[in-house]
Amino acid sequence: MAIDAILVSLRSNPAPQVRLAAMNNLLRELRAAVPSAAAPASLEVIRSLRCCLTDSGKEIRANAFRILRHIVTSDGLSPVRDCMEVGIDLFIVRALTRDQRFDLEREQAIKLVRAFLDVDNALSFIDPSIVRMLVSLAENPEDKLRVVSLESICEVAILNTELLAKCGGIRVIFGALGEVFPRPGINNMIVSTVVFLLDSEATRQFLRPEVELEAIISCLTDPLAAPDRIKACTQILSLFLKSWTGIIYLSMNGKRSVRAMVDCLRLPNDVCRSSILEMIFGVLGVKIGGDQYVYNNVTVEHELPIDSDGNSLYHFQCVLLIVFMDVGLLETLSHIVQTENKEIATLATILASEIQKLSLNLPPAYATHIQSMSSLFEMASDFSNEFDRHYVKEVVGGQIDDLQFKNIVSDAEKMFIRDSSKWSWDFILEFLLVLLNNSRRADEVLKSTKVLRRLLSFFKPVGSGFRFDMNEKDIEIVKSVGCNLMRVLLSCSEGVNLLTESRFMIEISEEFNKLDPVSGPLPANALFGRQRMERNASGIYFNFLSELANTPSGQSTINRFKIYNMYFLITELPARDDLIKALVHSFDFSKDGHERVILAKLMTSSEKDARLFATEFAGKLLSTNRDEDTRVWCVQILVTQMYDQVKEIRDKAKNSLEGAAELPGVIEAILGENPAYYRDVLTNALYMRFLRLPEGFEYLRGYDYISGEMAFWIQFGIFNYVTRAELLLEETYGKPKGIGTPLQKPLKVELLEESGHFNLFLRIIRENKQDDAKNVACLKACLWSVGHIGSSMTGMQFLLDSKVLADITHLAANSKVLCLRGTCVYVLSLLGRSTAGIEALQEYGWKLLPGHKNCPIALPIDLNKLIHLDSWEYKGAFQSDKVSPFRLSGMDVIEQDILKNIGTLSNHILAKGASRNLARTRMEYPAYFSKVSLYVPVMAMVSRMHYRLTARRFIQDLFDKVSFDEEALEAALDDISS
């Protein structure tokens, strides 16, 4: 066999080039070999590669690690076990301990460790020395491998928390919290790990209650803390406050941690104050725009979507707001709005105003408390200063007297005499807004002045002052002015006449005619040539024409110049996607007219790119438009695209329809088109939406879809649903959208009763197994299923007969897995959709807040029952597994002394004396430090205790001349293992 010959060559200690060639041949053979055939020889291959790891050349050692990684990746757990058996961990630790001169070798070694972690259950076999090495690297801020080591120990924390605790890694993870990393995602990863550790009782015991995380809060009170450090800490706290686990943990002992955060607002530290206020804005779903929050530059934007009812508060934000109010946030805001720092006062004032808006969904007691803080809200709505007037300023153009208007017109005439490069576009825009609010004055200006004529001449395609080399910001300003000018001219008869008779429309029509292939080649300087379109300026003429199309008089002008004929011509021009996109984006599709016909025509174009663009645009139009007639029309053309010959277009249409299925009337419109039945991954998600409606249920039952889907859902789909739900909740902090309702009324509760699935759900909920991640996932899946069943009147009655509400409410108040409490809140909120559900929840001490139109917010009357968390007993690293003493028999006095001093190096107080002793011993007895029989016990000791990276490198430098004789190495490994 070719591999056997290569292994013999590797063990014969050939020249470096020969060994490298043999290693490359080995890798080639392993890649070509059938896994089952290569597996029996795995141990021998690893032993041969161990010989390469003893080579003096770093390239050879790096190559050996690379081949080992390939073996582990290909064959899984068995090679991991073999690597530990033959002592590969010894060489991994040795490689990772080296300095930056050996980065090639270190990189391959850390990649091998990462490959170990990717194998299921590998940590059961990995030697703790590797984990301790990762911990040493992760706590050294100067090491290049620090970040990847930190990522690795975070994985170990999730896979085997106890192992990491024994290796001292929990302390390093918390020590990295709040640090400023070059990559912002590192802090998110660390927080996710800590949240995982806090979530379960089994992992929580390795953390000291109210000690680890509180160090982050203490940074806010440090007057010497750097601004970057303070901002990093508030970002960390923000991530914690965006999870159920985090808010429950921070609410321990009477919400002491949250209270401490709010109290920090009273400290005379403006960086700390602004950072905390920004954090509160973020967790409540309100976004403040701008880097500097000055008076006339503050913008407020809601990150969470606002319903037509005006509700913008999701379940989690409701809990957060109640917690913040319980710890005195409003009282603290009333204090800091009077601060001398205007930026801080501005933020506090806006936050007070936003809390007042968000409190619409809070319990009556909290609404009353807000009203009792009348002094704060009087201050927030006091219009006696310039800022407050600006904050509530509304456009009231037109409400000016004749003298003021005359002065504005005079200023406009003076300005338009000058060159267009000196025009004030802000003034022009305000002037047009005044005319828009009073068409009589627009007529007056047109009859008595040439102001609007000069402005219209500016936009002429030929010989005007309009520049085509503007930046995007200038283009937006000019486009806004041009569109408002069209509206002003269309608002009065004089303006319509001006549009009809001026060169503006004539020249635009002439430029369109140049696009006709019959007219000959398109001139290089044509208005709608590709070169001028790419500068983004020519495209605004489509927006101007779109404004004309919105009024009957404007439509008449467009028809007179046969603009629509040219629009249809554009859809047939080859390789002019720039024109097509500019044209479609300018259209208003709210009315049935040429615009809809053009988009539908593009969907049947012979050009694939045109059809794909039109399909994508129709999908966006469907999801963003609120007009019911437009939605129905979008559904019709998208259903047609589901039969396109190109898979990419079909998938785009299916995705668009599935993504908009939550919108009113969309599912009904799809069913109204009676689409052909074709089952794949994308249509399956859409079919799940059909189950909400009786006609959808009948449609799918005709294709024998129901029974097969129910069986799949119980086995697999329900767990996928939980995963998707939690990912969406992590992003939006609200009820998951875009997920098909798995089990609801249309599935008919009779089907559930006959199948026995509902009884299975009840049994799992009542058994309440929370001992591992699989059981927790199963419990969540059953809770979500029961919630969706009970969200209808018929299903709710089914639940009342089973008396499962008592189990869910008990779980919400007492679950040891904290994230399960949040799941119960969402599930109970689903049950509150019906009158019977509301009454049943009230009997169990829960109340329903208004929330969203389709899903109220269920919370216990006493919120502390939901967010309370008792302290726990801290389980130290060595409490359950004591370190066994080394057997020193068979060693002479020098070897025993060396081992004792190596052990002392782990104590940083005594390390200096131990290092001097070891250095002296090496000078006197250098032969001892080349013995592999001593090196292996030394590394075994290093694997049992924590050593800093500097101490590890000192130990490796002592043994840099060790001779790795195969027989001696095997004997030493056997001795240690026994």
PEVEN-V292084 format. One record per pair of residues at least 24 apart in sequence whose ideal C-beta (glycine too) atoms are under 7 Angstrom apart, sorted by the first residue. I is the first residue (numbers start at 1). J is the second residue. Records with the same first field share a line. If there is no record, write none. Layout:
I: J / J
This chain:
2: 29
3: 29 / 41
7: 44 / 45 / 48
10: 48 / 51 / 52
11: 48 / 51
16: 57 / 60
19: 52 / 55 / 60
20: 59 / 60 / 63
23: 52 / 63 / 64 / 67
26: 67
27: 67 / 70
30: 70 / 71
35: 74 / 75
39: 75 / 78
42: 71 / 75 / 78 / 79 / 82
43: 82
45: 71
46: 79 / 82 / 83 / 86 / 88
47: 86
50: 86 / 87 / 88
53: 91
54: 964
58: 102 / 104 / 105
59: 104
61: 95 / 105
62: 104 / 105 / 108
65: 108 / 109 / 112
66: 108
68: 112
69: 111 / 112 / 115
72: 112 / 115 / 116 / 119
73: 115
76: 119
77: 119 / 120 / 121 / 122
80: 116 / 119 / 122 / 125 / 126
81: 125
84: 125 / 126 / 127
87: 969 / 973
89: 127 / 129 / 130
90: 936 / 939
92: 130
93: 129 / 130 / 133 / 939
94: 956
96: 133 / 137
97: 952 / 953 / 956
99: 953
100: 144
103: 144
106: 145
110: 145 / 148
113: 152
114: 152
117: 152 / 155
123: 156 / 159 / 160 / 163
127: 943
128: 163 / 166 / 167 / 943
129: 939 / 942 / 943
131: 156 / 163 / 164 / 167 / 169
132: 167 / 943 / 946
135: 167 / 168 / 169 / 172
136: 947 / 948 / 949 / 952
137: 949
138: 172
139: 172 / 175
140: 949
143: 949
147: 186
150: 176 / 186
151: 189
154: 189 / 190 / 193
157: 193 / 197
158: 193 / 196
161: 197 / 203 / 206
165: 206 / 877
166: 877 / 878 / 881
168: 877 / 946
170: 206 / 207
174: 212
177: 216 / 236
178: 216 / 219 / 229 / 232 / 233 / 236
179: 232
180: 228 / 229 / 232
187: 232 / 235 / 236
188: 239
191: 236 / 239 / 240
195: 240 / 243 / 245 / 246
198: 245 / 249 / 818
199: 245 / 817 / 818 / 819
200: 817
201: 816
204: 872
205: 872 / 873 / 874 / 875
206: 875
208: 874
209: 871 / 872 / 874
210: 252 / 253
214: 257
217: 257 / 260 / 261
220: 264 / 272
221: 264 / 267
223: 269
227: 271
230: 271 / 272 / 275
231: 275
234: 275 / 276 / 279
237: 261 / 279
238: 279 / 282 / 283
241: 283 / 320
242: 283 / 733
244: 818 / 819 / 821 / 822
245: 818 / 819
247: 319 / 320 / 323 / 867
248: 818 / 821 / 867 / 869
249: 869
251: 323 / 867
252: 869
255: 323 / 326 / 327
258: 323 / 324 / 327
259: 327
262: 324 / 327 / 328 / 329 / 332
265: 332 / 336
266: 332 / 335
270: 341 / 344
273: 336 / 344
274: 343 / 344 / 347
277: 347 / 348 / 351
280: 324 / 351
281: 351
283: 320
284: 317 / 320 / 321 / 358
285: 312 / 317
286: 354
293: 343 / 346 / 347
294: 343
295: 342 / 346 / 386 / 387 / 390
296: 390
298: 346 / 350
300: 350 / 354
304: 734
307: 852 / 853
309: 853
311: 360 / 361 / 850 / 851 / 852
312: 358
313: 358 / 361
314: 733 / 734 / 735
315: 734 / 735 / 825 / 826 / 829 / 857
316: 733 / 734
317: 733
318: 361 / 362 / 849 / 857 / 859
319: 859 / 863
321: 355 / 358 / 362
322: 362 / 366 / 863
325: 366 / 369
330: 370 / 373 / 376
333: 376
334: 373 / 375 / 376
337: 376 / 379
346: 387
349: 379 / 380
352: 376 / 377 / 380
353: 380
361: 849 / 850 / 851 / 857
363: 847 / 849
395: 433
397: 433 / 434 / 437
398: 434 / 437 / 438
405: 441
408: 434
409: 445 / 449 / 451
412: 451
413: 449 / 451
416: 451 / 454 / 455
420: 458 / 465
425: 477 / 481
428: 481
429: 480 / 481 / 484
432: 481 / 484 / 485 / 488
433: 484
435: 488
436: 484 / 487 / 488 / 491
439: 491 / 492
442: 488 / 491 / 492 / 495
443: 492 / 494
446: 492 / 494 / 495 / 498
447: 494
452: 488 / 489
453: 498
455: 485
456: 485 / 498 / 502 / 504
459: 504
460: 503 / 504 / 507
461: 507 / 508 / 511 / 527
462: 507
468: 532 / 535 / 537 / 538
469: 535
470: 537
472: 536
475: 536 / 537 / 540
478: 540
479: 540 / 543
482: 540 / 544
483: 543 / 544 / 547
486: 544 / 547 / 548
487: 547
490: 548 / 551 / 553 / 554
496: 553
499: 557
500: 557 / 560
505: 557 / 561
508: 541
509: 561 / 563
512: 563 / 566
515: 566 / 569 / 570 / 573
516: 569
528: 579
530: 578
533: 578 / 579 / 582
534: 578
539: 582
542: 582 / 583 / 586
543: 586
546: 586 / 587 / 588
549: 588
550: 588
564: 594
567: 594 / 598
568: 598
571: 598 / 601 / 602 / 605
577: 609 / 610 / 613
580: 610 / 613
581: 613
584: 617
589: 621 / 630
590: 627 / 630
596: 633
600: 637
603: 637 / 640 / 641
608: 646
611: 644 / 649
612: 648 / 649 / 652
615: 641 / 649 / 652 / 653
616: 652
618: 656
619: 652 / 656
622: 656 / 660
623: 659 / 660
628: 665
631: 663 / 665 / 666 / 669
632: 665 / 669
635: 666 / 669 / 670 / 673
636: 673
639: 670 / 673 / 675
642: 675
651: 682
654: 682 / 683 / 686
655: 682
657: 686
658: 682 / 685 / 686
659: 738
661: 686 / 689
662: 737 / 738
667: 692 / 693 / 696
668: 693
671: 695 / 696 / 699
677: 703
685: 740
688: 740
689: 740
691: 744 / 746 / 747
692: 741 / 744 / 746
693: 746
694: 746
696: 746
697: 746
710: 751 / 755
713: 742
714: 757
717: 742
718: 742 / 781 / 785
719: 777 / 781
721: 784
722: 777 / 780 / 781 / 784
725: 784
735: 826 / 855
741: 788
742: 785 / 788
743: 785 / 788 / 789
744: 788 / 789 / 791 / 792 / 795
745: 792 / 794 / 795
749: 789 / 794 / 795 / 798
752: 789
761: 785 / 786
762: 802 / 804
765: 804 / 807 / 808
766: 807
768: 811
770: 815 / 816 / 817
776: 817 / 820
779: 820
780: 820 / 823
783: 808 / 823 / 824 / 827
784: 827
786: 827
787: 826 / 827 / 830 / 831
788: 830
790: 830 / 831 / 837
791: 830 / 831 / 833
792: 834
793: 834 / 836
796: 831 / 834 / 836 / 837
797: 836
799: 831
800: 836 / 840
805: 840 / 844
806: 844
809: 844 / 846
812: 866
813: 860 / 865 / 866
821: 866
825: 858
828: 858
829: 855 / 856 / 857 / 858
830: 855
832: 856 / 858
883: 944
886: 937 / 941
894: 921 / 925 / 928
895: 928 / 934
897: 921
898: 928 / 934
899: 937 / 938 / 941
902: 938 / 941 / 955
903: 941 / 945
905: 947 / 951 / 955
906: 945 / 946 / 947
908: 948
911: 951
915: 954
918: 958
922: 958
929: 958 / 959 / 961 / 962
930: 961 / 962 / 963
932: 962 / 963 / 964 / 965 / 968 / 969 / 972
933: 968 / 972
935: 959 / 962
936: 972 / 973 / 976
937: 976
940: 976
